Structure formats: C-alpha cells, structure tokens
Amino acid sequence: MLTKGDRILIVFIFISAALMFIGFQAYSFGGHKTYAVIEVNGKLFQKISLGQSGARLEIRVPGNLGESIVEVDRDKARMLYSPCPDKDCMRQGWVSRPGQMIVCLPNRVVVKIESDRTPSDLDGVSF
C-alpha cells in the first residue's frame, strides 16, 4: 500500500525525469556550429555551414548511378532527388541534429550532420 509520502516521491521523480528529458532535447546541441557534410565514395565532396541565417541551396552531387540533389535549407538538409531504385534516402526526410545522416547506398552518397563540438571520449561503438 502506498502512503502519501510515496506518492509525492513518485510524482517528484516523474517530474524531474520529464524536465531533464526536455532539457537535453532542447539544449543539448544549442550554441554550437553545425555542418552538413556530403561524402561520395567515402571522400569529402562538400561541407556546408548550417544555421538560421543560412540560405536555401540545391547541391548536385555526382554518384555511381548518376547525379543526386541534396537540398540544404538554413539548419537542415535532405535528399531531394536520387537515381537509386528504391528512393529510401529521399523518404528519410530532413536531418538537422549532429549524428543524423542520410545514406544512399546504391549511389554511394552520404549526407551527415556534424557539430564543431564533438566529445573526444566517444568511439564508434558507443556513439
């Protein structure tokens, strides 16, 4: 049987957890410069600075199957067109947070979002 003190403790824990979750989601990447990095066959093709003052760009990227079009709109990026058969990369939509990426495997084009602040204690397995 739960006492009044137990109920207050449970409510306090839930409110604290919700506030921490909201704080991490809203402020975890704030104030740092982010970039859209486009790679073709594992090699850097272009690095674009993202931000609220950024412009809308359509970048033509040559791939193995043909030309892909990457759209960058201020602080987000997406694959606008790709000649791959399944078009999964186009259906993924916009990416805007560091660590997110779009991969077009048949055309060997990768669009990933990176930040200038990358913790050095992360490795490929834990990230």
N, CA, C and O atoms as a MOPAC input file, in Angstrom:
PM7 MOZYME 1SCF
protein

 N      0.83300 1    -1.16700 1     0.00000 1
 C      0.00000 1     0.00000 1     0.00000 1
 C      0.89200 1     1.25000 1     0.00000 1
 O      1.83900 1     1.35500 1     0.78000 1
 N      0.57300 1     2.17100 1    -0.87400 1
 C      1.34600 1     3.39000 1    -0.99100 1
 C      0.86400 1     4.44200 1    -0.00500 1
 O     -0.33400 1     4.69100 1     0.13300 1
 N      1.80700 1     5.03900 1     0.66100 1
 C      1.45900 1     6.12700 1     1.56800 1
 C      1.48500 1     7.45100 1     0.80900 1
 O      1.87000 1     7.50700 1    -0.35900 1
 N      1.06600 1     8.51800 1     1.49800 1
 C      1.04700 1     9.84100 1     0.87500 1
 C      2.47600 1    10.27500 1     0.50700 1
 O      2.68800 1    10.89100 1    -0.53800 1
 N      3.43300 1     9.95900 1     1.35300 1
 C      4.83700 1    10.28000 1     1.08400 1
 C      5.36700 1     9.54900 1    -0.14800 1
 O      6.11900 1    10.12900 1    -0.93100 1
 N      4.98200 1     8.27400 1    -0.33200 1
 C      5.39600 1     7.50000 1    -1.50300 1
 C      4.85700 1     8.12400 1    -2.78100 1
 O      5.56500 1     8.20700 1    -3.78500 1
 N      3.62100 1     8.55700 1    -2.74400 1
 C      3.01100 1     9.17700 1    -3.93100 1
 C      3.70700 1    10.49000 1    -4.28600 1
 O      3.94500 1    10.77400 1    -5.45900 1
 N      4.02700 1    11.27600 1    -3.28500 1
 C      4.72700 1    12.54500 1    -3.52700 1
 C      6.11000 1    12.26600 1    -4.12700 1
 O      6.53200 1    12.95700 1    -5.05400 1
 N      6.80100 1    11.27800 1    -3.61300 1
 C      8.11800 1    10.90300 1    -4.13900 1
 C      8.02600 1    10.43800 1    -5.58600 1
 O      8.86300 1    10.82000 1    -6.40400 1
 N      7.04900 1     9.63700 1    -5.91400 1
 C      6.87300 1     9.13900 1    -7.28900 1
 C      6.58900 1    10.29700 1    -8.24300 1
 O      7.17000 1    10.36300 1    -9.32600 1
 N      5.70100 1    11.20900 1    -7.85000 1
 C      5.38600 1    12.36700 1    -8.68900 1
 C      6.62800 1    13.23200 1    -8.88200 1
 O      6.89100 1    13.69600 1    -9.99100 1
 N      7.39700 1    13.45300 1    -7.80700 1
 C      8.62300 1    14.23900 1    -7.89400 1
 C      9.62400 1    13.60100 1    -8.85500 1
 O     10.25400 1    14.31100 1    -9.64000 1
 N      9.77900 1    12.30500 1    -8.81100 1
 C     10.71000 1    11.60500 1    -9.70200 1
 C     10.26200 1    11.73400 1   -11.15600 1
 O     11.08800 1    11.99300 1   -12.03100 1
 N      8.96700 1    11.55800 1   -11.42900 1
 C      8.46800 1    11.69300 1   -12.80100 1
 C      8.64800 1    13.11300 1   -13.33500 1
 O      9.04100 1    13.29500 1   -14.48700 1
 N      8.36400 1    14.10900 1   -12.51300 1
 C      8.53100 1    15.49800 1   -12.95500 1
 C     10.00200 1    15.80700 1   -13.21100 1
 O     10.33100 1    16.46400 1   -14.19800 1
 N     10.88800 1    15.34200 1   -12.33400 1
 C     12.32500 1    15.55600 1   -12.53300 1
 C     12.81400 1    14.88800 1   -13.80900 1
 O     13.58000 1    15.48900 1   -14.56300 1
 N     12.38800 1    13.66300 1   -14.06200 1
 C     12.80000 1    12.95100 1   -15.27200 1
 C     12.29400 1    13.65500 1   -16.52600 1
 O     13.02200 1    13.76300 1   -17.51300 1
 N     11.05100 1    14.13400 1   -16.49200 1
 C     10.49400 1    14.84200 1   -17.65100 1
 C     11.25500 1    16.13500 1   -17.91800 1
 O     11.55700 1    16.44400 1   -19.07100 1
 N     11.56700 1    16.88800 1   -16.87900 1
 C     12.31400 1    18.13900 1   -17.04700 1
 C     13.72000 1    17.88500 1   -17.58400 1
 O     14.20100 1    18.64500 1   -18.42500 1
 N     14.38000 1    16.84000 1   -17.11600 1
 C     15.71600 1    16.51300 1   -17.63900 1
 C     15.64400 1    16.10000 1   -19.09700 1
 O     16.49000 1    16.50100 1   -19.89600 1
 N     14.65100 1    15.30800 1   -19.45400 1
 C     14.49600 1    14.88000 1   -20.84800 1
 C     14.26400 1    16.08000 1   -21.75600 1
 O     14.89400 1    16.19100 1   -22.80800 1
 N     13.37100 1    16.97300 1   -21.36500 1
 C     13.08700 1    18.16900 1   -22.16600 1
 C     14.33300 1    19.04400 1   -22.27100 1
 O     14.62700 1    19.57700 1   -23.34000 1
 N     15.05900 1    19.19200 1   -21.17900 1
 C     16.28100 1    19.99600 1   -21.19400 1
 C     17.32800 1    19.44200 1   -22.13300 1
 O     17.94700 1    20.20300 1   -22.87700 1
 N     17.54300 1    18.13800 1   -22.12200 1
 C     18.52700 1    17.53400 1   -23.01200 1
 C     18.09700 1    17.64400 1   -24.47500 1
 O     18.92900 1    17.88200 1   -25.35000 1
 N     16.81600 1    17.47400 1   -24.73900 1
 C     16.33500 1    17.57000 1   -26.11300 1
 C     16.44300 1    18.99100 1   -26.65200 1
 O     16.79800 1    19.19100 1   -27.81300 1
 N     16.14200 1    19.96200 1   -25.82400 1
 C     16.10400 1    21.34800 1   -26.28700 1
 C     17.47500 1    22.01300 1   -26.31400 1
 O     17.73000 1    22.84700 1   -27.18300 1
 N     18.36200 1    21.66700 1   -25.39000 1
 C     19.60600 1    22.41700 1   -25.25000 1
 C     20.87000 1    21.60800 1   -25.45700 1
 O     21.96200 1    22.13700 1   -25.24900 1
 N     20.77700 1    20.37900 1   -25.84700 1
 C     21.98300 1    19.55700 1   -25.92900 1
 C     22.93000 1    19.99100 1   -27.03100 1
 O     24.14100 1    19.81800 1   -26.89700 1
 N     22.41700 1    20.55000 1   -28.11600 1
 C     23.29100 1    20.95300 1   -29.20800 1
 C     23.24000 1    22.45400 1   -29.45300 1
 O     23.75700 1    22.92600 1   -30.46500 1
 N     22.63900 1    23.20300 1   -28.56500 1
 C     22.47400 1    24.63900 1   -28.76900 1
 C     23.79200 1    25.39200 1   -28.66400 1
 O     24.67400 1    25.02100 1   -27.88900 1
 N     23.91400 1    26.46200 1   -29.46100 1
 C     25.06400 1    27.33400 1   -29.37400 1
 C     26.30700 1    26.83700 1   -30.07000 1
 O     27.35000 1    27.48400 1   -29.97600 1
 N     26.24700 1    25.73600 1   -30.75300 1
 C     27.41800 1    25.20700 1   -31.42900 1
 C     27.18100 1    25.19600 1   -32.93200 1
 O     26.05100 1    25.02700 1   -33.39000 1
 N     28.23100 1    25.37300 1   -33.67900 1
 C     28.15000 1    25.41000 1   -35.13400 1
 C     27.94000 1    23.99900 1   -35.67800 1
 O     28.63700 1    23.06400 1   -35.28300 1
 N     26.98300 1    23.85200 1   -36.57800 1
 C     26.73700 1    22.55500 1   -37.20600 1
 C     26.99400 1    22.65900 1   -38.70600 1
 O     26.90100 1    23.73300 1   -39.30000 1
 N     27.31600 1    21.52800 1   -39.29100 1
 C     27.65300 1    21.44700 1   -40.70700 1
 C     26.93900 1    20.26900 1   -41.34600 1
 O     26.72000 1    19.24000 1   -40.70600 1
 N     26.57900 1    20.42600 1   -42.61500 1
 C     26.12100 1    19.30500 1   -43.42600 1
 C     27.32700 1    18.85200 1   -44.23700 1
 O     27.87600 1    19.61900 1   -45.02800 1
 N     27.73000 1    17.62000 1   -44.03900 1
 C     28.89500 1    17.07700 1   -44.72700 1
 C     28.40300 1    16.08500 1   -45.76900 1
 O     27.69900 1    15.13000 1   -45.44200 1
 N     28.77600 1    16.31300 1   -47.02700 1
 C     28.37800 1    15.42900 1   -48.12200 1
 C     29.60900 1    14.63800 1   -48.54800 1
 O     30.65300 1    15.20900 1   -48.85900 1
 N     29.46800 1    13.31200 1   -48.55700 1
 C     30.56300 1    12.43100 1   -48.97300 1
 C     30.10800 1    11.57200 1   -50.13700 1
 O     28.95600 1    11.14500 1   -50.20300 1
 N     31.02900 1    11.32800 1   -51.05000 1
 C     30.78500 1    10.43600 1   -52.18100 1
 C     31.90500 1     9.39600 1   -52.17900 1
 O     33.08400 1     9.75000 1   -52.19700 1
 N     31.53700 1     8.12200 1   -52.15700 1
 C     32.50200 1     7.01900 1   -52.10000 1
 C     33.45800 1     7.15900 1   -50.91800 1
 O     34.62900 1     6.79600 1   -51.02700 1
 N     32.97600 1     7.67700 1   -49.79900 1
 C     33.79000 1     7.80600 1   -48.60800 1
 C     34.71000 1     9.01500 1   -48.59400 1
 O     35.46800 1     9.19600 1   -47.64100 1
 N     34.66200 1     9.84100 1   -49.62300 1
 C     35.52900 1    11.01600 1   -49.69800 1
 C     34.68100 1    12.28400 1   -49.58400 1
 O     33.56100 1    12.34000 1   -50.09200 1
 N     35.22600 1    13.29200 1   -48.91700 1
 C     34.51700 1    14.55100 1   -48.72100 1
 C     34.24300 1    15.21500 1   -50.06000 1
 O     35.15300 1    15.41600 1   -50.86500 1
 N     32.96600 1    15.55600 1   -50.29300 1
 C     32.57500 1    16.27800 1   -51.50500 1
 C     32.36300 1    17.75200 1   -51.19400 1
 O     32.87200 1    18.62000 1   -51.90400 1
 N     31.59800 1    18.04100 1   -50.11200 1
 C     31.34200 1    19.42600 1   -49.73000 1
 C     30.92300 1    19.48400 1   -48.27400 1
 O     30.26800 1    18.57200 1   -47.76900 1
 N     31.30700 1    20.57300 1   -47.59400 1
 C     30.93100 1    20.80700 1   -46.19900 1
 C     30.22700 1    22.16000 1   -46.15700 1
 O     30.80900 1    23.18100 1   -46.52600 1
 N     28.96500 1    22.16400 1   -45.70100 1
 C     28.14100 1    23.36800 1   -45.72200 1
 C     27.80600 1    23.76500 1   -44.29400 1
 O     27.36000 1    22.93100 1   -43.50500 1
 N     28.01600 1    25.02100 1   -43.95800 1
 C     27.68500 1    25.54600 1   -42.64300 1
 C     26.17200 1    25.72900 1   -42.53800 1
 O     25.54000 1    26.29200 1   -43.43200 1
 N     25.60400 1    25.24900 1   -41.44000 1
 C     24.17100 1    25.37300 1   -41.20200 1
 C     23.91200 1    26.42800 1   -40.14400 1
 O     24.77900 1    26.70800 1   -39.31700 1
 N     22.73000 1    27.01300 1   -40.16600 1
 C     22.34500 1    27.99500 1   -39.16000 1
 C     21.11000 1    28.74700 1   -39.61000 1
 O     20.68500 1    28.62900 1   -40.75900 1
 N     20.53700 1    29.51600 1   -38.70900 1
 C     19.31300 1    30.25900 1   -39.00900 1
 C     19.51900 1    31.31600 1   -40.08000 1
 O     18.56200 1    31.69000 1   -40.75900 1
 N     20.73500 1    31.80600 1   -40.25000 1
 C     20.99000 1    32.82500 1   -41.27000 1
 C     21.41900 1    32.21400 1   -42.60700 1
 O     21.76100 1    32.94100 1   -43.53900 1
 N     21.40300 1    30.90400 1   -42.70000 1
 C     21.82700 1    30.22800 1   -43.92400 1
 C     20.82100 1    30.36200 1   -45.04900 1
 O     19.65400 1    30.68600 1   -44.83100 1
 N     21.29600 1    30.10800 1   -46.24800 1
 C     20.44900 1    30.21200 1   -47.43700 1
 C     19.91600 1    28.84000 1   -47.83400 1
 O     20.32500 1    27.81800 1   -47.28400 1
 N     19.01200 1    28.83600 1   -48.78100 1
 C     18.47900 1    27.58200 1   -49.33900 1
 C     19.32800 1    27.22600 1   -50.55000 1
 O     19.45900 1    28.02100 1   -51.48100 1
 N     19.91000 1    26.01500 1   -50.53300 1
 C     20.79400 1    25.56600 1   -51.60800 1
 C     20.31800 1    24.22600 1   -52.15300 1
 O     19.75400 1    23.41100 1   -51.42400 1
 N     20.54900 1    24.01200 1   -53.42800 1
 C     20.38400 1    22.70000 1   -54.04300 1
 C     21.74000 1    22.33200 1   -54.62800 1
 O     22.24000 1    22.99400 1   -55.53700 1
 N     22.32500 1    21.27100 1   -54.09500 1
 C     23.67400 1    20.86600 1   -54.48700 1
 C     23.59000 1    19.60000 1   -55.30600 1
 O     23.00700 1    18.60700 1   -54.87000 1
 N     24.16700 1    19.63100 1   -56.48100 1
 C     24.20800 1    18.46100 1   -57.35500 1
 C     25.45100 1    17.64700 1   -57.02000 1
 O     26.57700 1    18.14400 1   -57.06900 1
 N     25.21500 1    16.38100 1   -56.67900 1
 C     26.29200 1    15.50900 1   -56.21000 1
 C     26.43000 1    14.33900 1   -57.18800 1
 O     25.48100 1    13.57200 1   -57.35400 1
 N     27.58600 1    14.18400 1   -57.83900 1
 C     27.77000 1    13.05400 1   -58.74500 1
 C     27.99300 1    11.76500 1   -57.95400 1
 O     28.84600 1    11.71000 1   -57.06900 1
 N     27.22700 1    10.74100 1   -58.28000 1
 C     27.35800 1     9.44800 1   -57.61000 1
 C     27.63900 1     8.35100 1   -58.61900 1
 O     27.86400 1     8.63500 1   -59.79500 1
 N     27.63000 1     7.10200 1   -58.17400 1
 C     27.90200 1     5.96100 1   -59.06000 1
 C     26.79700 1     5.72900 1   -60.07800 1
 O     27.07400 1     5.32500 1   -61.20800 1
 N     25.53400 1     5.98000 1   -59.69200 1
 C     24.41000 1     5.75200 1   -60.60100 1
 C     24.02300 1     6.99500 1   -61.38500 1
 O     23.32400 1     6.90200 1   -62.39400 1
 N     24.46700 1     8.14200 1   -60.93400 1
 C     24.09000 1     9.39200 1   -61.57800 1
 C     24.12500 1    10.51600 1   -60.57000 1
 O     24.75700 1    10.40800 1   -59.52000 1
 N     23.44600 1    11.58900 1   -60.89600 1
 C     23.50800 1    12.79000 1   -60.08000 1
 C     22.38800 1    12.82400 1   -59.04200 1
 O     21.21100 1    12.68800 1   -59.37700 1
 N     22.77000 1    13.00700 1   -57.77700 1
 C     21.81100 1    13.21300 1   -56.68900 1
 C     21.72000 1    14.70300 1   -56.41300 1
 O     22.65500 1    15.45600 1   -56.68700 1
 N     20.58300 1    15.12200 1   -55.86800 1
 C     20.41000 1    16.52500 1   -55.49400 1
 C     20.14800 1    16.58600 1   -53.99500 1
 O     19.18500 1    16.00100 1   -53.49800 1
 N     21.01600 1    17.30200 1   -53.27700 1
 C     20.87400 1    17.49300 1   -51.83800 1
 C     20.37000 1    18.91000 1   -51.61400 1
 O     20.95200 1    19.86800 1   -52.12300 1
 N     19.28600 1    19.04700 1   -50.85300 1
 C     18.72800 1    20.35700 1   -50.53900 1
 C     19.11100 1    20.73800 1   -49.11500 1
 O     18.91000 1    19.96700 1   -48.17700 1
 N     19.66400 1    21.93600 1   -48.97000 1
 C     20.01400 1    22.48100 1   -47.66200 1
 C     19.16100 1    23.72100 1   -47.45200 1
 O     19.16900 1    24.63300 1   -48.27900 1
 N     18.42200 1    23.75700 1   -46.34100 1
 C     17.54300 1    24.88800 1   -46.04700 1
 C     17.83700 1    25.36900 1   -44.62900 1
 O     17.34100 1    24.79600 1   -43.65900 1
 N     18.62600 1    26.39800 1   -44.51400 1
 C     19.04500 1    27.01400 1   -43.25600 1
 C     19.75400 1    26.03900 1   -42.33800 1
 O     20.97500 1    25.90600 1   -42.41500 1
 N     19.01500 1    25.34700 1   -41.46000 1
 C     19.65100 1    24.48200 1   -40.46300 1
 C     19.29000 1    23.01300 1   -40.62800 1
 O     19.35500 1    22.24900 1   -39.66500 1
 N     18.91100 1    22.61000 1   -41.83400 1
 C     18.55700 1    21.20800 1   -42.07700 1
 C     18.90600 1    20.83800 1   -43.52000 1
 O     19.11300 1    21.70300 1   -44.37100 1
 N     18.96400 1    19.52700 1   -43.76700 1
 C     19.30700 1    19.03500 1   -45.10300 1
 C     18.48200 1    17.79100 1   -45.41200 1
 O     18.04100 1    17.08300 1   -44.50700 1
 N     18.27700 1    17.53600 1   -46.71300 1
 C     17.57600 1    16.32000 1   -47.13900 1
 C     18.02600 1    15.95000 1   -48.54600 1
 O     18.62900 1    16.75500 1   -49.25600 1
 N     17.72100 1    14.71700 1   -48.92900 1
 C     17.99400 1    14.24700 1   -50.28100 1
 C     16.75500 1    14.56300 1   -51.10800 1
 O     15.70600 1    13.94200 1   -50.93200 1
 N     16.88200 1    15.52700 1   -52.00700 1
 C     15.75600 1    15.95600 1   -52.82900 1
 C     15.50700 1    14.98700 1   -53.97300 1
 O     14.36000 1    14.66800 1   -54.28600 1
 N     16.59500 1    14.51500 1   -54.60400 1
 C     16.45500 1    13.55400 1   -55.70200 1
 C     17.65600 1    12.61900 1   -55.70500 1
 O     18.78000 1    13.03200 1   -55.41800 1
 N     17.40700 1    11.36500 1   -56.03000 1
 C     18.47500 1    10.38700 1   -56.18900 1
 C     18.07000 1     9.37700 1   -57.26100 1
 O     16.90400 1     8.99000 1   -57.33000 1
 N     19.01000 1     8.94800 1   -58.09000 1
 C     18.68700 1     7.99200 1   -59.14300 1
 C     18.62000 1     6.53700 1   -58.67300 1
 O     18.49300 1     5.63300 1   -59.49900 1
 N     18.70200 1     6.30000 1   -57.38300 1
 C     18.65900 1     4.92100 1   -56.88100 1
 C     17.27100 1     4.31600 1   -57.09400 1
 O     16.29200 1     5.05500 1   -57.20000 1
 N     17.17000 1     2.98600 1   -57.15900 1
 C     15.88700 1     2.35700 1   -57.48500 1
 C     14.82000 1     2.46400 1   -56.38300 1
 O     13.64400 1     2.63300 1   -56.70300 1
 N     15.18500 1     2.37200 1   -55.12600 1
 C     14.17700 1     2.32000 1   -54.06300 1
 C     13.78500 1     3.68200 1   -53.49900 1
 O     12.70500 1     3.81300 1   -52.92500 1
 N     14.61700 1     4.67800 1   -53.64500 1
 C     14.35800 1     6.04500 1   -53.16500 1
 C     14.18200 1     6.12500 1   -51.64300 1
 O     13.48700 1     7.01100 1   -51.14600 1
 N     14.80800 1     5.20300 1   -50.90500 1
 C     14.71900 1     5.24100 1   -49.44400 1
 C     15.37000 1     6.49200 1   -48.86400 1
 O     14.89000 1     7.03900 1   -47.87000 1
 N     16.44300 1     6.94000 1   -49.47000 1
 C     17.13300 1     8.13300 1   -48.97700 1
 C     16.25500 1     9.37700 1   -49.10700 1
 O     16.34800 1    10.28000 1   -48.27600 1
 N     15.41700 1     9.44000 1   -50.12000 1
 C     14.52500 1    10.57500 1   -50.31100 1
 C     13.38600 1    10.54900 1   -49.29300 1
 O     12.92300 1    11.60100 1   -48.85200 1
 N     12.93700 1     9.35700 1   -48.92300 1
 C     11.83100 1     9.22000 1   -47.96900 1
 C     12.25000 1     9.50700 1   -46.53700 1
 O     11.39500 1     9.70200 1   -45.67300 1
 N     13.54000 1     9.53700 1   -46.27100 1
 C     14.00200 1     9.75800 1   -44.90000 1
 C     13.67000 1    11.16100 1   -44.41700 1
 O     13.45600 1    11.35500 1   -43.22100 1
 N     13.62300 1    12.12300 1   -45.29000 1
 C     13.24300 1    13.47700 1   -44.90600 1
 C     14.42200 1    14.30800 1   -44.43700 1
 O     15.57200 1    14.04600 1   -44.78800 1
 N     14.10900 1    15.31500 1   -43.63800 1
 C     15.10400 1    16.29000 1   -43.18400 1
 C     15.92600 1    15.74500 1   -42.03000 1
 O     15.41000 1    15.02000 1   -41.17900 1
 N     17.21800 1    16.09500 1   -42.00100 1
 C     18.10000 1    15.82700 1   -40.86500 1
 C     18.65600 1    17.17200 1   -40.41100 1
 O     18.97700 1    18.03200 1   -41.23100 1
 N     18.76800 1    17.34400 1   -39.08300 1
 C     19.22400 1    18.63900 1   -38.58800 1
 C     20.09800 1    18.55200 1   -37.33700 1
 O     20.73000 1    19.54400 1   -36.97300 1
 N     20.15400 1    17.42100 1   -36.68000 1
 C     20.93200 1    17.28900 1   -35.44700 1
 C     22.21900 1    16.52200 1   -35.69600 1
 O     22.24700 1    15.59600 1   -36.50600 1
 N     23.28900 1    16.90600 1   -34.99700 1
 C     24.55000 1    16.17700 1   -35.14800 1
 C     24.37900 1    14.69200 1   -34.86300 1
 O     23.74600 1    14.29900 1   -33.88300 1
 N     24.94700 1    13.89000 1   -35.72500 1
 C     24.81800 1    12.43700 1   -35.61100 1
 C     23.79700 1    11.85100 1   -36.56500 1
 O     23.86000 1    10.66000 1   -36.87100 1
 N     22.86200 1    12.65000 1   -37.04300 1
 C     21.88100 1    12.15700 1   -38.00500 1
 C     22.52400 1    12.10300 1   -39.39300 1
 O     23.40700 1    12.90000 1   -39.71000 1
 N     22.07200 1    11.16100 1   -40.20800 1
 C     22.62000 1    11.06600 1   -41.55500 1
 C     21.62700 1    10.44400 1   -42.51600 1
 O     20.69700 1     9.73900 1   -42.12400 1
 N     21.85700 1    10.73100 1   -43.79200 1
 C     21.11000 1    10.14400 1   -44.89300 1
 C     22.12100 1     9.36800 1   -45.72600 1
 O     23.16700 1     9.90200 1   -46.09800 1
 N     21.81200 1     8.11600 1   -46.01700 1
 C     22.72700 1     7.28300 1   -46.78700 1
 C     22.01100 1     6.75600 1   -48.01800 1
 O     20.96300 1     6.11900 1   -47.91400 1
 N     22.58100 1     7.02700 1   -49.18200 1
 C     22.10500 1     6.42800 1   -50.42400 1
 C     23.15300 1     5.40300 1   -50.82400 1
 O     24.13400 1     5.73300 1   -51.49100 1
 N     22.94300 1     4.17300 1   -50.41900 1
 C     23.93500 1     3.12800 1   -50.63100 1
 C     24.15700 1     2.79700 1   -52.10400 1
 O     25.31000 1     2.65500 1   -52.51200 1
 N     23.10400 1     2.66700 1   -52.92900 1
 C     23.37100 1     2.35200 1   -54.33500 1
 C     24.18200 1     3.43500 1   -55.06000 1
 O     25.00100 1     3.12500 1   -55.92500 1
 N     23.95500 1     4.68400 1   -54.71000 1
 C     24.66000 1     5.79100 1   -55.36800 1
 C     25.91100 1     6.21400 1   -54.60200 1
 O     26.67200 1     7.06000 1   -55.07300 1
 N     26.12600 1     5.62900 1   -53.42300 1
 C     27.28500 1     5.88200 1   -52.57300 1
 C     27.42900 1     7.34900 1   -52.16900 1
 O     28.52200 1     7.91400 1   -52.20200 1
 N     26.30000 1     7.95200 1   -51.78700 1
 C     26.27000 1     9.33900 1   -51.32400 1
 C     25.78900 1     9.34600 1   -49.87500 1
 O     24.78700 1     8.71300 1   -49.54100 1
 N     26.51400 1    10.06700 1   -49.01900 1
 C     26.16400 1    10.18100 1   -47.60400 1
 C     26.07100 1    11.66300 1   -47.25300 1
 O     26.95900 1    12.44900 1   -47.58300 1
 N     24.98600 1    12.02900 1   -46.58100 1
 C     24.81700 1    13.38200 1   -46.04400 1
 C     24.71600 1    13.22500 1   -44.54000 1
 O     23.80100 1    12.57100 1   -44.04000 1
 N     25.65600 1    13.82400 1   -43.81300 1
 C     25.59800 1    13.71000 1   -42.35600 1
 C     25.75900 1    15.07100 1   -41.71500 1
 O     26.40200 1    15.96900 1   -42.25900 1
 N     25.16000 1    15.20000 1   -40.54900 1
 C     25.20700 1    16.43800 1   -39.80000 1
 C     26.26800 1    16.27600 1   -38.71400 1
 O     26.24200 1    15.32800 1   -37.92900 1
 N     27.20600 1    17.23100 1   -38.69100 1
 C     28.27900 1    17.20800 1   -37.70400 1
 C     28.30800 1    18.53000 1   -36.96200 1
 O     27.83100 1    19.54900 1   -37.46200 1
 N     28.86900 1    18.50200 1   -35.76900 1
 C     28.99800 1    19.69600 1   -34.94600 1
 C     30.46900 1    19.99400 1   -34.73400 1
 O     31.30700 1    19.09700 1   -34.81400 1
 N     30.78800 1    21.26600 1   -34.46100 1
 C     32.17300 1    21.59700 1   -34.15500 1
 C     32.55400 1    21.14700 1   -32.75300 1
 O     33.73700 1    21.12100 1   -32.41400 1
 N     31.57600 1    20.79600 1   -31.94100 1
 C     31.83100 1    20.28000 1   -30.60000 1
 C     31.53000 1    18.79500 1   -30.58300 1
 O     30.37300 1    18.39300 1   -30.45600 1
 N     32.55100 1    17.98800 1   -30.71000 1
 C     32.38400 1    16.54300 1   -30.67900 1
 C     33.13500 1    16.00700 1   -29.46600 1
 O     34.34600 1    16.20300 1   -29.36900 1
 N     32.46000 1    15.34300 1   -28.54800 1
 C     33.16300 1    14.79900 1   -27.38200 1
 C     34.22100 1    13.79900 1   -27.80400 1
 O     33.97500 1    12.95200 1   -28.66300 1
 N     35.41000 1    13.89700 1   -27.19700 1
 C     36.51700 1    13.03000 1   -27.59000 1
 C     36.44700 1    11.66200 1   -26.94500 1
 O     37.16900 1    10.75300 1   -27.35400 1
 N     35.58900 1    11.49300 1   -25.94100 1
 C     35.52500 1    10.20200 1   -25.26000 1
 C     34.56900 1     9.21300 1   -25.92500 1
 O     34.39900 1     8.09800 1   -25.43200 1
 N     33.94900 1     9.59900 1   -27.02500 1
 C     33.05300 1     8.68200 1   -27.73300 1
 C     33.82300 1     7.93200 1   -28.80600 1
 O     34.66100 1     8.50300 1   -29.50400 1
 N     33.53200 1     6.66300 1   -28.92500 1
 C     34.10600 1     5.90200 1   -30.01700 1
 C     32.99300 1     5.43600 1   -30.93000 1
 O     31.82800 1     5.75100 1   -30.68800 1
 N     33.32000 1     4.70100 1   -31.96400 1
 C     32.33300 1     4.26900 1   -32.94000 1
 C     31.28500 1     3.34000 1   -32.36300 1
 O     30.16000 1     3.29600 1   -32.86000 1
 N     31.63100 1     2.59900 1   -31.32400 1
 C     30.68400 1     1.64900 1   -30.75300 1
 C     29.68400 1     2.35700 1   -29.84100 1
 O     28.48800 1     2.07200 1   -29.90200 1
 N     30.15100 1     3.26600 1   -29.00500 1
 C     29.24100 1     3.90100 1   -28.06300 1
 C     28.43600 1     5.03700 1   -28.68300 1
 O     27.42300 1     5.44100 1   -28.11100 1
 N     28.84800 1     5.56300 1   -29.82900 1
 C     28.10200 1     6.64000 1   -30.46100 1
 C     27.00900 1     6.02400 1   -31.27000 1
 O     26.23300 1     6.73800 1   -31.90500 1

